[in-house]
């Protein structure tokens, strides 16, 4: 009798454990470098032992391309910037509407949540919420380039062979502003936008002699600046803030035409298979104690009401060294990209890449 009971209990336990294993799920996260640090993943998995986090690092263009290729399959949570949602959803149908009742929106900064709502609401449905925000502008070694003011200094002959930039759409937009254009105001007129792109392309081709190299990621940029090979570069402020902690001469410079501001978001791909896990991750990383760990990894500011106060001390100091109130009021937030414009920009970037320097 005891043997029978023990056997039955063992069988029941095995079935229970098998059932739990079957219920365990993987959260497939498509995100930026630094946005899923190991220490945060460890804490999340400890708090949610039935969920395993699997990370694929990417960028805006690749995120949209990957989800477009699969019709929104392959990932359960993605993090495109706020301007990569509206057109991508309308054109490719790759995201699913969010259920705000499952997100602790009281933790989010109201202005950033409202900004994302304005950019990511389609037919009354919201497709994204904010996570981190920051800007793109210039980083300069002020001991060697003390008079840098903006995008145009990347092509200043004074710094020939000692500047760098990233061959992505941000440099096209920044250069346009330096030439007195407002690219966002031209989004509705493709012919005018192409004319602007042609002018920007010629400017950046003529500038190639000034460029030491084109960087691809924050690690590339950090190496160039810390080694002294480059003294002025296009940069994400988050990378510049990290560098400031290592060398106080490496200072982020908001361009005089206005730093380009972005909000990285959370979206759930249309064929995601772990929605509950996705909502748990969103809420988890917005907890104050986790925000500190996340911002230490990303260098960016969390989209919570006291995001700057939750930055590590060195990054708070870097923000204060970089921005004054005028800089903050002069931010140029990326606007929603109309369908077709990125193809035009891609051709411009290819022309720049293929051209020989003058």
PyMOL commands that set and color helices and strands:
alter all, ss='L'
color gray80, all
select helices_A, chain A and resi 2-23+38-47+60-70+82-84+86-92+100-102+105-107+110-120+151-155+157-159+169-178+183-186+190-206+208-210+218-227+237-246+275-285+288-298+308-310+313-322+325-329+341-354
alter helices_A, ss='H'
color red, helices_A
select strands_A, chain A and resi 25-31+51-57+77-78+95-96+121-122+125-126+129-141+163-165+211-214+232-236+250-253+260-266+268-269+301-302+332-333
alter strands_A, ss='S'
color yellow, strands_A
deselect
rebuild
show_as cartoon
